[in-house]
């Protein structure tokens, strides 16, 4: 039996097809450069703002101290929708006159009972 040997190409020959040229690094005027500029500007803005806010707060504190405005100045932000006040009572004990708003743990005089008979009108 005669054997014929086929020529096997070297592995390098299989990949001799020309490849597309890889683009060189883009100059620093592209999208990534603009993103880097934005990040740098954001950091700079935050730094300058922090300095100016600290200076403004120092001026405010000095004015409050100079004019003794401690009782007139409120340094907290109000709640959205206004401050919460006390909740009007929803239930009243007819015997003692005690009231309950319906929130939280029910008092002993209403616990486990039908609440409709205690509704405050």
Jmol script that loads the backbone (N, CA, C; Angstrom):
load data "model"
ATOM      1  N   UNK A   1       0.847  -1.156   0.000  1.00  0.00           N
ATOM      2  CA  UNK A   1       0.000   0.000   0.000  1.00  0.00           C
ATOM      3  C   UNK A   1       0.894   1.221   0.000  1.00  0.00           C
ATOM      4  N   UNK A   2       0.601   2.051  -0.900  1.00  0.00           N
ATOM      5  CA  UNK A   2       1.426   3.246  -1.048  1.00  0.00           C
ATOM      6  C   UNK A   2       0.799   4.372  -0.250  1.00  0.00           C
ATOM      7  N   UNK A   3       1.584   5.033   0.521  1.00  0.00           N
ATOM      8  CA  UNK A   3       1.099   6.175   1.290  1.00  0.00           C
ATOM      9  C   UNK A   3       1.601   7.449   0.638  1.00  0.00           C
ATOM     10  N   UNK A   4       0.720   8.338   0.556  1.00  0.00           N
ATOM     11  CA  UNK A   4       1.117   9.630   0.003  1.00  0.00           C
ATOM     12  C   UNK A   4       1.124  10.647   1.131  1.00  0.00           C
ATOM     13  N   UNK A   5       2.136  11.381   1.169  1.00  0.00           N
ATOM     14  CA  UNK A   5       2.241  12.421   2.195  1.00  0.00           C
ATOM     15  C   UNK A   5       1.782  13.728   1.608  1.00  0.00           C
ATOM     16  N   UNK A   6       0.922  14.379   2.302  1.00  0.00           N
ATOM     17  CA  UNK A   6       0.512  15.708   1.868  1.00  0.00           C
ATOM     18  C   UNK A   6       1.378  16.714   2.585  1.00  0.00           C
ATOM     19  N   UNK A   7       1.657  17.738   1.859  1.00  0.00           N
ATOM     20  CA  UNK A   7       2.483  18.778   2.462  1.00  0.00           C
ATOM     21  C   UNK A   7       1.642  19.578   3.453  1.00  0.00           C
ATOM     22  N   UNK A   8       2.135  19.731   4.618  1.00  0.00           N
ATOM     23  CA  UNK A   8       1.460  20.533   5.638  1.00  0.00           C
ATOM     24  C   UNK A   8       2.097  21.907   5.648  1.00  0.00           C
ATOM     25  N   UNK A   9       1.233  22.899   5.536  1.00  0.00           N
ATOM     26  CA  UNK A   9       1.742  24.276   5.560  1.00  0.00           C
ATOM     27  C   UNK A   9       2.090  24.647   6.996  1.00  0.00           C
ATOM     28  N   UNK A  10       3.121  25.433   7.165  1.00  0.00           N
ATOM     29  CA  UNK A  10       3.424  25.890   8.522  1.00  0.00           C
ATOM     30  C   UNK A  10       2.297  26.800   9.049  1.00  0.00           C
ATOM     31  N   UNK A  11       2.165  26.839  10.354  1.00  0.00           N
ATOM     32  CA  UNK A  11       1.085  27.619  10.977  1.00  0.00           C
ATOM     33  C   UNK A  11       1.160  29.084  10.581  1.00  0.00           C
ATOM     34  N   UNK A  12       2.368  29.605  10.405  1.00  0.00           N
ATOM     35  CA  UNK A  12       2.490  31.013  10.029  1.00  0.00           C
ATOM     36  C   UNK A  12       1.875  31.278   8.663  1.00  0.00           C
ATOM     37  N   UNK A  13       1.950  30.310   7.801  1.00  0.00           N
ATOM     38  CA  UNK A  13       1.433  30.498   6.449  1.00  0.00           C
ATOM     39  C   UNK A  13      -0.082  30.613   6.457  1.00  0.00           C
ATOM     40  N   UNK A  14      -0.734  30.010   7.454  1.00  0.00           N
ATOM     41  CA  UNK A  14      -2.199  30.093   7.527  1.00  0.00           C
ATOM     42  C   UNK A  14      -2.674  31.508   7.844  1.00  0.00           C
ATOM     43  N   UNK A  15      -1.852  32.266   8.504  1.00  0.00           N
ATOM     44  CA  UNK A  15      -2.257  33.595   8.957  1.00  0.00           C
ATOM     45  C   UNK A  15      -1.541  34.695   8.204  1.00  0.00           C
ATOM     46  N   UNK A  16      -1.136  34.416   6.981  1.00  0.00           N
ATOM     47  CA  UNK A  16      -0.425  35.414   6.198  1.00  0.00           C
ATOM     48  C   UNK A  16      -1.350  36.427   5.538  1.00  0.00           C
ATOM     49  N   UNK A  17      -2.624  36.338   5.794  1.00  0.00           N
ATOM     50  CA  UNK A  17      -3.523  37.285   5.154  1.00  0.00           C
ATOM     51  C   UNK A  17      -3.246  38.675   5.696  1.00  0.00           C
ATOM     52  N   UNK A  18      -3.312  39.666   4.846  1.00  0.00           N
ATOM     53  CA  UNK A  18      -3.027  41.020   5.332  1.00  0.00           C
ATOM     54  C   UNK A  18      -4.092  41.470   6.335  1.00  0.00           C
ATOM     55  N   UNK A  19      -3.654  42.134   7.349  1.00  0.00           N
ATOM     56  CA  UNK A  19      -4.580  42.655   8.363  1.00  0.00           C
ATOM     57  C   UNK A  19      -4.733  44.143   8.176  1.00  0.00           C
ATOM     58  N   UNK A  20      -5.854  44.633   8.637  1.00  0.00           N
ATOM     59  CA  UNK A  20      -6.101  46.069   8.536  1.00  0.00           C
ATOM     60  C   UNK A  20      -5.139  46.790   9.462  1.00  0.00           C
ATOM     61  N   UNK A  21      -4.669  47.883   9.011  1.00  0.00           N
ATOM     62  CA  UNK A  21      -3.738  48.658   9.825  1.00  0.00           C
ATOM     63  C   UNK A  21      -4.483  49.211  11.035  1.00  0.00           C
ATOM     64  N   UNK A  22      -3.885  49.048  12.184  1.00  0.00           N
ATOM     65  CA  UNK A  22      -4.482  49.572  13.403  1.00  0.00           C
ATOM     66  C   UNK A  22      -4.301  51.084  13.432  1.00  0.00           C
ATOM     67  N   UNK A  23      -5.377  51.812  13.774  1.00  0.00           N
ATOM     68  CA  UNK A  23      -5.221  53.265  13.829  1.00  0.00           C
ATOM     69  C   UNK A  23      -4.297  53.643  14.969  1.00  0.00           C
ATOM     70  N   UNK A  24      -3.531  54.651  14.731  1.00  0.00           N
ATOM     71  CA  UNK A  24      -2.638  55.131  15.780  1.00  0.00           C
ATOM     72  C   UNK A  24      -3.464  55.848  16.835  1.00  0.00           C
ATOM     73  N   UNK A  25      -2.852  56.074  17.965  1.00  0.00           N
ATOM     74  CA  UNK A  25      -3.519  56.763  19.063  1.00  0.00           C
ATOM     75  C   UNK A  25      -4.042  58.109  18.572  1.00  0.00           C
ATOM     76  N   UNK A  26      -5.302  58.367  18.835  1.00  0.00           N
ATOM     77  CA  UNK A  26      -5.902  59.620  18.376  1.00  0.00           C
ATOM     78  C   UNK A  26      -5.282  60.787  19.142  1.00  0.00           C
ATOM     79  N   UNK A  27      -5.176  61.917  18.500  1.00  0.00           N
ATOM     80  CA  UNK A  27      -4.637  63.078  19.216  1.00  0.00           C
ATOM     81  C   UNK A  27      -5.558  63.474  20.371  1.00  0.00           C
ATOM     82  N   UNK A  28      -5.077  64.304  21.236  1.00  0.00           N
ATOM     83  CA  UNK A  28      -5.799  64.672  22.453  1.00  0.00           C
ATOM     84  C   UNK A  28      -6.937  65.650  22.191  1.00  0.00           C
ATOM     85  N   UNK A  29      -7.582  65.582  21.061  1.00  0.00           N
ATOM     86  CA  UNK A  29      -8.670  66.512  20.780  1.00  0.00           C
ATOM     87  C   UNK A  29      -9.975  65.777  20.550  1.00  0.00           C
ATOM     88  N   UNK A  30     -10.071  64.547  20.998  1.00  0.00           N
ATOM     89  CA  UNK A  30     -11.258  63.753  20.741  1.00  0.00           C
ATOM     90  C   UNK A  30     -12.193  63.699  21.933  1.00  0.00           C
ATOM     91  N   UNK A  31     -13.071  62.747  21.847  1.00  0.00           N
ATOM     92  CA  UNK A  31     -14.110  62.547  22.861  1.00  0.00           C
ATOM     93  C   UNK A  31     -13.517  62.309  24.244  1.00  0.00           C
ATOM     94  N   UNK A  32     -12.512  61.443  24.314  1.00  0.00           N
ATOM     95  CA  UNK A  32     -11.903  61.133  25.613  1.00  0.00           C
ATOM     96  C   UNK A  32     -11.220  62.349  26.220  1.00  0.00           C
ATOM     97  N   UNK A  33     -10.630  63.157  25.368  1.00  0.00           N
ATOM     98  CA  UNK A  33      -9.984  64.368  25.875  1.00  0.00           C
ATOM     99  C   UNK A  33     -11.027  65.320  26.457  1.00  0.00           C
ATOM    100  N   UNK A  34     -12.168  65.413  25.804  1.00  0.00           N
ATOM    101  CA  UNK A  34     -13.232  66.277  26.321  1.00  0.00           C
ATOM    102  C   UNK A  34     -13.779  65.749  27.644  1.00  0.00           C
ATOM    103  N   UNK A  35     -13.900  64.434  27.752  1.00  0.00           N
ATOM    104  CA  UNK A  35     -14.340  63.855  29.022  1.00  0.00           C
ATOM    105  C   UNK A  35     -13.334  64.148  30.131  1.00  0.00           C
ATOM    106  N   UNK A  36     -12.063  64.069  29.814  1.00  0.00           N
ATOM    107  CA  UNK A  36     -11.029  64.374  30.808  1.00  0.00           C
ATOM    108  C   UNK A  36     -11.107  65.832  31.228  1.00  0.00           C
ATOM    109  N   UNK A  37     -11.343  66.721  30.250  1.00  0.00           N
ATOM    110  CA  UNK A  37     -11.493  68.144  30.573  1.00  0.00           C
ATOM    111  C   UNK A  37     -12.702  68.361  31.473  1.00  0.00           C
ATOM    112  N   UNK A  38     -13.803  67.657  31.158  1.00  0.00           N
ATOM    113  CA  UNK A  38     -15.011  67.803  31.976  1.00  0.00           C
ATOM    114  C   UNK A  38     -14.740  67.358  33.402  1.00  0.00           C
ATOM    115  N   UNK A  39     -14.061  66.228  33.565  1.00  0.00           N
ATOM    116  CA  UNK A  39     -13.752  65.736  34.906  1.00  0.00           C
ATOM    117  C   UNK A  39     -12.863  66.712  35.668  1.00  0.00           C
ATOM    118  N   UNK A  40     -11.887  67.276  34.971  1.00  0.00           N
ATOM    119  CA  UNK A  40     -11.003  68.253  35.611  1.00  0.00           C
ATOM    120  C   UNK A  40     -11.775  69.499  36.011  1.00  0.00           C
ATOM    121  N   UNK A  41     -12.669  69.962  35.128  1.00  0.00           N
ATOM    122  CA  UNK A  41     -13.468  71.148  35.448  1.00  0.00           C
ATOM    123  C   UNK A  41     -14.432  70.881  36.605  1.00  0.00           C
ATOM    124  N   UNK A  42     -15.026  69.700  36.632  1.00  0.00           N
ATOM    125  CA  UNK A  42     -15.933  69.358  37.723  1.00  0.00           C
ATOM    126  C   UNK A  42     -15.192  69.376  39.055  1.00  0.00           C
ATOM    127  N   UNK A  43     -14.012  68.810  39.080  1.00  0.00           N
ATOM    128  CA  UNK A  43     -13.216  68.815  40.312  1.00  0.00           C
ATOM    129  C   UNK A  43     -12.854  70.243  40.716  1.00  0.00           C
ATOM    130  N   UNK A  44     -12.494  71.058  39.735  1.00  0.00           N
ATOM    131  CA  UNK A  44     -12.138  72.450  40.015  1.00  0.00           C
ATOM    132  C   UNK A  44     -13.355  73.222  40.515  1.00  0.00           C
ATOM    133  N   UNK A  45     -14.519  73.001  39.924  1.00  0.00           N
ATOM    134  CA  UNK A  45     -15.756  73.668  40.360  1.00  0.00           C
ATOM    135  C   UNK A  45     -16.076  73.307  41.799  1.00  0.00           C
ATOM    136  N   UNK A  46     -15.987  72.025  42.130  1.00  0.00           N
ATOM    137  CA  UNK A  46     -16.282  71.591  43.496  1.00  0.00           C
ATOM    138  C   UNK A  46     -15.318  72.209  44.492  1.00  0.00           C
ATOM    139  N   UNK A  47     -14.065  72.303  44.127  1.00  0.00           N
ATOM    140  CA  UNK A  47     -13.056  72.881  45.013  1.00  0.00           C
ATOM    141  C   UNK A  47     -13.324  74.367  45.261  1.00  0.00           C
ATOM    142  N   UNK A  48     -13.579  75.114  44.195  1.00  0.00           N
ATOM    143  CA  UNK A  48     -13.834  76.556  44.328  1.00  0.00           C
ATOM    144  C   UNK A  48     -15.132  76.796  45.094  1.00  0.00           C
ATOM    145  N   UNK A  49     -16.161  75.992  44.793  1.00  0.00           N
ATOM    146  CA  UNK A  49     -17.439  76.153  45.500  1.00  0.00           C
ATOM    147  C   UNK A  49     -17.262  75.905  46.996  1.00  0.00           C
ATOM    148  N   UNK A  50     -16.534  74.860  47.361  1.00  0.00           N
ATOM    149  CA  UNK A  50     -16.316  74.553  48.775  1.00  0.00           C
ATOM    150  C   UNK A  50     -15.611  75.705  49.477  1.00  0.00           C
ATOM    151  N   UNK A  51     -14.612  76.298  48.795  1.00  0.00           N
ATOM    152  CA  UNK A  51     -13.911  77.446  49.385  1.00  0.00           C
ATOM    153  C   UNK A  51     -14.845  78.630  49.574  1.00  0.00           C
ATOM    154  N   UNK A  52     -15.639  78.936  48.538  1.00  0.00           N
ATOM    155  CA  UNK A  52     -16.525  80.096  48.613  1.00  0.00           C
ATOM    156  C   UNK A  52     -17.658  79.890  49.611  1.00  0.00           C
ATOM    157  N   UNK A  53     -18.176  78.665  49.714  1.00  0.00           N
ATOM    158  CA  UNK A  53     -19.220  78.388  50.705  1.00  0.00           C
ATOM    159  C   UNK A  53     -18.655  78.544  52.111  1.00  0.00           C
ATOM    160  N   UNK A  54     -17.450  78.047  52.332  1.00  0.00           N
ATOM    161  CA  UNK A  54     -16.832  78.191  53.653  1.00  0.00           C
ATOM    162  C   UNK A  54     -16.651  79.667  54.005  1.00  0.00           C
ATOM    163  N   UNK A  55     -16.246  80.463  53.022  1.00  0.00           N
ATOM    164  CA  UNK A  55     -16.075  81.901  53.253  1.00  0.00           C
ATOM    165  C   UNK A  55     -17.423  82.567  53.547  1.00  0.00           C
ATOM    166  N   UNK A  56     -18.455  82.207  52.793  1.00  0.00           N
ATOM    167  CA  UNK A  56     -19.788  82.787  53.007  1.00  0.00           C
ATOM    168  C   UNK A  56     -20.316  82.414  54.386  1.00  0.00           C
ATOM    169  N   UNK A  57     -20.138  81.151  54.788  1.00  0.00           N
ATOM    170  CA  UNK A  57     -20.597  80.736  56.114  1.00  0.00           C
ATOM    171  C   UNK A  57     -19.850  81.473  57.222  1.00  0.00           C
ATOM    172  N   UNK A  58     -18.581  81.713  57.030  1.00  0.00           N
ATOM    173  CA  UNK A  58     -17.809  82.453  58.025  1.00  0.00           C
ATOM    174  C   UNK A  58     -18.337  83.881  58.151  1.00  0.00           C
ATOM    175  N   UNK A  59     -18.665  84.496  57.007  1.00  0.00           N
ATOM    176  CA  UNK A  59     -19.240  85.845  57.043  1.00  0.00           C
ATOM    177  C   UNK A  59     -20.581  85.849  57.762  1.00  0.00           C
ATOM    178  N   UNK A  60     -21.408  84.847  57.493  1.00  0.00           N
ATOM    179  CA  UNK A  60     -22.727  84.764  58.151  1.00  0.00           C
ATOM    180  C   UNK A  60     -22.554  84.593  59.645  1.00  0.00           C
ATOM    181  N   UNK A  61     -21.655  83.699  60.045  1.00  0.00           N
ATOM    182  CA  UNK A  61     -21.431  83.493  61.484  1.00  0.00           C
ATOM    183  C   UNK A  61     -20.946  84.776  62.156  1.00  0.00           C
ATOM    184  N   UNK A  62     -20.079  85.510  61.466  1.00  0.00           N
ATOM    185  CA  UNK A  62     -19.566  86.751  62.035  1.00  0.00           C
ATOM    186  C   UNK A  62     -20.689  87.783  62.182  1.00  0.00           C
ATOM    187  N   UNK A  63     -21.567  87.902  61.176  1.00  0.00           N
ATOM    188  CA  UNK A  63     -22.685  88.842  61.268  1.00  0.00           C
ATOM    189  C   UNK A  63     -23.655  88.457  62.380  1.00  0.00           C
ATOM    190  N   UNK A  64     -23.936  87.164  62.518  1.00  0.00           N
ATOM    191  CA  UNK A  64     -24.824  86.701  63.592  1.00  0.00           C
ATOM    192  C   UNK A  64     -24.217  87.049  64.939  1.00  0.00           C
ATOM    193  N   UNK A  65     -22.902  86.856  65.061  1.00  0.00           N
ATOM    194  CA  UNK A  65     -22.224  87.180  66.319  1.00  0.00           C
ATOM    195  C   UNK A  65     -22.212  88.693  66.570  1.00  0.00           C
ATOM    196  N   UNK A  66     -21.881  89.482  65.537  1.00  0.00           N
ATOM    197  CA  UNK A  66     -21.790  90.934  65.693  1.00  0.00           C
ATOM    198  C   UNK A  66     -23.115  91.567  66.096  1.00  0.00           C
ATOM    199  N   UNK A  67     -24.210  91.093  65.521  1.00  0.00           N
ATOM    200  CA  UNK A  67     -25.517  91.693  65.766  1.00  0.00           C
ATOM    201  C   UNK A  67     -26.365  90.882  66.749  1.00  0.00           C
ATOM    202  N   UNK A  68     -25.786  89.871  67.371  1.00  0.00           N
ATOM    203  CA  UNK A  68     -26.467  89.028  68.353  1.00  0.00           C
ATOM    204  C   UNK A  68     -27.815  88.528  67.807  1.00  0.00           C
ATOM    205  N   UNK A  69     -27.743  87.857  66.667  1.00  0.00           N
ATOM    206  CA  UNK A  69     -28.940  87.375  65.985  1.00  0.00           C
ATOM    207  C   UNK A  69     -29.200  85.887  66.233  1.00  0.00           C
ATOM    208  N   UNK A  70     -28.669  85.354  67.304  1.00  0.00           N
ATOM    209  CA  UNK A  70     -28.779  83.919  67.550  1.00  0.00           C
ATOM    210  C   UNK A  70     -30.230  83.442  67.618  1.00  0.00           C
ATOM    211  N   UNK A  71     -31.113  84.220  68.194  1.00  0.00           N
ATOM    212  CA  UNK A  71     -32.501  83.778  68.324  1.00  0.00           C
ATOM    213  C   UNK A  71     -33.319  84.033  67.058  1.00  0.00           C
ATOM    214  N   UNK A  72     -32.872  84.936  66.179  1.00  0.00           N
ATOM    215  CA  UNK A  72     -33.634  85.260  64.969  1.00  0.00           C
ATOM    216  C   UNK A  72     -33.268  84.406  63.760  1.00  0.00           C
ATOM    217  N   UNK A  73     -32.101  83.792  63.771  1.00  0.00           N
ATOM    218  CA  UNK A  73     -31.609  83.059  62.614  1.00  0.00           C
ATOM    219  C   UNK A  73     -31.859  81.566  62.792  1.00  0.00           C
ATOM    220  N   UNK A  74     -32.420  80.953  61.751  1.00  0.00           N
ATOM    221  CA  UNK A  74     -32.631  79.512  61.735  1.00  0.00           C
ATOM    222  C   UNK A  74     -31.751  78.923  60.646  1.00  0.00           C
ATOM    223  N   UNK A  75     -30.852  78.017  60.998  1.00  0.00           N
ATOM    224  CA  UNK A  75     -29.899  77.463  60.041  1.00  0.00           C
ATOM    225  C   UNK A  75     -30.290  76.087  59.523  1.00  0.00           C
ATOM    226  N   UNK A  76     -31.499  75.663  59.752  1.00  0.00           N
ATOM    227  CA  UNK A  76     -31.953  74.383  59.216  1.00  0.00           C
ATOM    228  C   UNK A  76     -32.934  74.636  58.092  1.00  0.00           C
ATOM    229  N   UNK A  77     -33.047  73.676  57.211  1.00  0.00           N
ATOM    230  CA  UNK A  77     -33.988  73.805  56.104  1.00  0.00           C
ATOM    231  C   UNK A  77     -35.358  73.318  56.552  1.00  0.00           C
ATOM    232  N   UNK A  78     -36.414  74.015  56.137  1.00  0.00           N
ATOM    233  CA  UNK A  78     -37.748  73.538  56.503  1.00  0.00           C
ATOM    234  C   UNK A  78     -38.084  72.255  55.752  1.00  0.00           C
ATOM    235  N   UNK A  79     -38.955  71.472  56.331  1.00  0.00           N
ATOM    236  CA  UNK A  79     -39.387  70.235  55.681  1.00  0.00           C
ATOM    237  C   UNK A  79     -40.213  70.570  54.447  1.00  0.00           C
ATOM    238  N   UNK A  80     -40.132  69.743  53.436  1.00  0.00           N
ATOM    239  CA  UNK A  80     -41.001  69.968  52.279  1.00  0.00           C
ATOM    240  C   UNK A  80     -42.453  69.814  52.704  1.00  0.00           C
ATOM    241  N   UNK A  81     -43.287  70.738  52.305  1.00  0.00           N
ATOM    242  CA  UNK A  81     -44.692  70.684  52.687  1.00  0.00           C
ATOM    243  C   UNK A  81     -44.967  71.365  54.012  1.00  0.00           C
ATOM    244  N   UNK A  82     -43.961  71.967  54.595  1.00  0.00           N
ATOM    245  CA  UNK A  82     -44.168  72.686  55.845  1.00  0.00           C
ATOM    246  C   UNK A  82     -43.887  71.814  57.054  1.00  0.00           C
ATOM    247  N   UNK A  83     -43.818  72.435  58.212  1.00  0.00           N
ATOM    248  CA  UNK A  83     -43.529  71.676  59.427  1.00  0.00           C
ATOM    249  C   UNK A  83     -44.731  70.820  59.831  1.00  0.00           C
ATOM    250  N   UNK A  84     -44.424  69.710  60.439  1.00  0.00           N
ATOM    251  CA  UNK A  84     -45.499  68.843  60.934  1.00  0.00           C
ATOM    252  C   UNK A  84     -45.886  69.285  62.321  1.00  0.00           C
ATOM    253  N   UNK A  85     -47.145  69.404  62.525  1.00  0.00           N
ATOM    254  CA  UNK A  85     -47.640  69.760  63.846  1.00  0.00           C
ATOM    255  C   UNK A  85     -48.256  68.547  64.509  1.00  0.00           C
ATOM    256  N   UNK A  86     -48.840  68.756  65.660  1.00  0.00           N
ATOM    257  CA  UNK A  86     -49.492  67.628  66.329  1.00  0.00           C
ATOM    258  C   UNK A  86     -50.704  67.161  65.520  1.00  0.00           C
ATOM    259  N   UNK A  87     -50.966  65.888  65.606  1.00  0.00           N
ATOM    260  CA  UNK A  87     -52.091  65.297  64.891  1.00  0.00           C
ATOM    261  C   UNK A  87     -53.333  65.426  65.767  1.00  0.00           C
ATOM    262  N   UNK A  88     -54.428  65.875  65.196  1.00  0.00           N
ATOM    263  CA  UNK A  88     -55.634  65.996  66.015  1.00  0.00           C
ATOM    264  C   UNK A  88     -56.119  64.620  66.473  1.00  0.00           C
ATOM    265  N   UNK A  89     -56.720  64.550  67.641  1.00  0.00           N
ATOM    266  CA  UNK A  89     -57.172  63.251  68.144  1.00  0.00           C
ATOM    267  C   UNK A  89     -58.305  62.686  67.290  1.00  0.00           C
ATOM    268  N   UNK A  90     -58.253  61.381  67.071  1.00  0.00           N
ATOM    269  CA  UNK A  90     -59.283  60.705  66.297  1.00  0.00           C
ATOM    270  C   UNK A  90     -60.232  59.941  67.227  1.00  0.00           C
ATOM    271  N   UNK A  91     -59.714  59.515  68.368  1.00  0.00           N
ATOM    272  CA  UNK A  91     -60.504  58.733  69.310  1.00  0.00           C
ATOM    273  C   UNK A  91     -60.482  59.401  70.683  1.00  0.00           C
ATOM    274  N   UNK A  92     -61.610  59.273  71.422  1.00  0.00           N
ATOM    275  CA  UNK A  92     -61.710  59.855  72.765  1.00  0.00           C
ATOM    276  C   UNK A  92     -62.359  58.833  73.693  1.00  0.00           C
ATOM    277  N   UNK A  93     -61.764  58.693  74.884  1.00  0.00           N
ATOM    278  CA  UNK A  93     -62.331  57.805  75.899  1.00  0.00           C
ATOM    279  C   UNK A  93     -63.453  58.573  76.600  1.00  0.00           C
ATOM    280  N   UNK A  94     -64.706  58.098  76.519  1.00  0.00           N
ATOM    281  CA  UNK A  94     -65.811  58.842  77.133  1.00  0.00           C
ATOM    282  C   UNK A  94     -65.745  58.885  78.649  1.00  0.00           C
ATOM    283  N   UNK A  95     -65.054  57.956  79.260  1.00  0.00           N
ATOM    284  CA  UNK A  95     -64.975  57.902  80.719  1.00  0.00           C
ATOM    285  C   UNK A  95     -63.940  58.889  81.243  1.00  0.00           C
ATOM    286  N   UNK A  96     -62.731  58.838  80.727  1.00  0.00           N
ATOM    287  CA  UNK A  96     -61.645  59.666  81.263  1.00  0.00           C
ATOM    288  C   UNK A  96     -61.398  60.920  80.445  1.00  0.00           C
ATOM    289  N   UNK A  97     -61.859  60.955  79.195  1.00  0.00           N
ATOM    290  CA  UNK A  97     -61.610  62.101  78.333  1.00  0.00           C
ATOM    291  C   UNK A  97     -60.262  62.046  77.624  1.00  0.00           C
ATOM    292  N   UNK A  98     -59.516  60.966  77.827  1.00  0.00           N
ATOM    293  CA  UNK A  98     -58.231  60.823  77.146  1.00  0.00           C
ATOM    294  C   UNK A  98     -58.458  60.673  75.642  1.00  0.00           C
ATOM    295  N   UNK A  99     -57.470  61.140  74.871  1.00  0.00           N
ATOM    296  CA  UNK A  99     -57.582  61.063  73.412  1.00  0.00           C
ATOM    297  C   UNK A  99     -56.416  60.279  72.840  1.00  0.00           C
ATOM    298  N   UNK A 100     -56.627  59.817  71.595  1.00  0.00           N
ATOM    299  CA  UNK A 100     -55.589  59.094  70.869  1.00  0.00           C
ATOM    300  C   UNK A 100     -55.735  59.434  69.394  1.00  0.00           C
ATOM    301  N   UNK A 101     -54.618  59.675  68.721  1.00  0.00           N
ATOM    302  CA  UNK A 101     -54.640  60.091  67.321  1.00  0.00           C
ATOM    303  C   UNK A 101     -54.858  58.923  66.366  1.00  0.00           C
ATOM    304  N   UNK A 102     -54.706  57.702  66.830  1.00  0.00           N
ATOM    305  CA  UNK A 102     -54.828  56.545  65.954  1.00  0.00           C
ATOM    306  C   UNK A 102     -53.487  56.078  65.438  1.00  0.00           C
ATOM    307  N   UNK A 103     -52.429  56.753  65.815  1.00  0.00           N
ATOM    308  CA  UNK A 103     -51.079  56.362  65.398  1.00  0.00           C
ATOM    309  C   UNK A 103     -50.316  55.819  66.598  1.00  0.00           C
ATOM    310  N   UNK A 104     -49.475  54.849  66.300  1.00  0.00           N
ATOM    311  CA  UNK A 104     -48.674  54.265  67.362  1.00  0.00           C
ATOM    312  C   UNK A 104     -49.442  53.186  68.107  1.00  0.00           C
ATOM    313  N   UNK A 105     -48.891  52.771  69.218  1.00  0.00           N
ATOM    314  CA  UNK A 105     -49.506  51.717  70.022  1.00  0.00           C
ATOM    315  C   UNK A 105     -50.787  52.244  70.657  1.00  0.00           C
ATOM    316  N   UNK A 106     -51.874  51.502  70.529  1.00  0.00           N
ATOM    317  CA  UNK A 106     -53.136  51.997  71.117  1.00  0.00           C
ATOM    318  C   UNK A 106     -53.088  51.954  72.643  1.00  0.00           C
ATOM    319  N   UNK A 107     -53.712  52.937  73.280  1.00  0.00           N
ATOM    320  CA  UNK A 107     -53.758  52.935  74.747  1.00  0.00           C
ATOM    321  C   UNK A 107     -54.654  51.795  75.258  1.00  0.00           C
ATOM    322  N   UNK A 108     -54.527  51.502  76.538  1.00  0.00           N
ATOM    323  CA  UNK A 108     -55.273  50.376  77.114  1.00  0.00           C
ATOM    324  C   UNK A 108     -56.781  50.546  77.015  1.00  0.00           C
ATOM    325  N   UNK A 109     -57.273  51.752  77.108  1.00  0.00           N
ATOM    326  CA  UNK A 109     -58.715  51.948  77.098  1.00  0.00           C
ATOM    327  C   UNK A 109     -59.363  51.651  75.746  1.00  0.00           C
ATOM    328  N   UNK A 110     -58.574  51.527  74.665  1.00  0.00           N
ATOM    329  CA  UNK A 110     -59.127  51.216  73.344  1.00  0.00           C
ATOM    330  C   UNK A 110     -58.584  49.923  72.761  1.00  0.00           C
ATOM    331  N   UNK A 111     -57.540  49.405  73.347  1.00  0.00           N
ATOM    332  CA  UNK A 111     -56.887  48.204  72.800  1.00  0.00           C
ATOM    333  C   UNK A 111     -57.854  47.026  72.809  1.00  0.00           C
ATOM    334  N   UNK A 112     -58.013  46.382  71.650  1.00  0.00           N
ATOM    335  CA  UNK A 112     -58.848  45.195  71.533  1.00  0.00           C
ATOM    336  C   UNK A 112     -60.336  45.465  71.480  1.00  0.00           C
ATOM    337  N   UNK A 113     -60.750  46.731  71.427  1.00  0.00           N
ATOM    338  CA  UNK A 113     -62.173  47.060  71.405  1.00  0.00           C
ATOM    339  C   UNK A 113     -62.551  47.627  70.041  1.00  0.00           C
ATOM    340  N   UNK A 114     -63.844  47.705  69.786  1.00  0.00           N
ATOM    341  CA  UNK A 114     -64.335  48.300  68.547  1.00  0.00           C
ATOM    342  C   UNK A 114     -64.102  49.807  68.627  1.00  0.00           C
ATOM    343  N   UNK A 115     -63.319  50.322  67.720  1.00  0.00           N
ATOM    344  CA  UNK A 115     -62.902  51.718  67.783  1.00  0.00           C
ATOM    345  C   UNK A 115     -63.983  52.693  67.329  1.00  0.00           C
ATOM    346  N   UNK A 116     -65.004  52.210  66.646  1.00  0.00           N
ATOM    347  CA  UNK A 116     -66.046  53.126  66.157  1.00  0.00           C
ATOM    348  C   UNK A 116     -66.782  53.801  67.301  1.00  0.00           C
ATOM    349  N   UNK A 117     -66.908  53.120  68.430  1.00  0.00           N
ATOM    350  CA  UNK A 117     -67.610  53.747  69.555  1.00  0.00           C
ATOM    351  C   UNK A 117     -66.773  54.813  70.260  1.00  0.00           C
ATOM    352  N   UNK A 118     -65.481  54.881  69.952  1.00  0.00           N
ATOM    353  CA  UNK A 118     -64.589  55.873  70.559  1.00  0.00           C
ATOM    354  C   UNK A 118     -64.251  57.032  69.617  1.00  0.00           C
ATOM    355  N   UNK A 119     -64.817  57.042  68.417  1.00  0.00           N
ATOM    356  CA  UNK A 119     -64.489  58.097  67.463  1.00  0.00           C
ATOM    357  C   UNK A 119     -64.847  59.467  68.024  1.00  0.00           C
ATOM    358  N   UNK A 120     -63.911  60.383  67.954  1.00  0.00           N
ATOM    359  CA  UNK A 120     -64.157  61.755  68.413  1.00  0.00           C
ATOM    360  C   UNK A 120     -64.884  62.489  67.307  1.00  0.00           C
ATOM    361  N   UNK A 121     -65.954  63.121  67.640  1.00  0.00           N
ATOM    362  CA  UNK A 121     -66.755  63.798  66.616  1.00  0.00           C
ATOM    363  C   UNK A 121     -66.379  65.230  66.487  1.00  0.00           C
TER     364      UNK A 121
END
end "model"
wireframe off; spacefill off
backbone 0.3
color backbone group
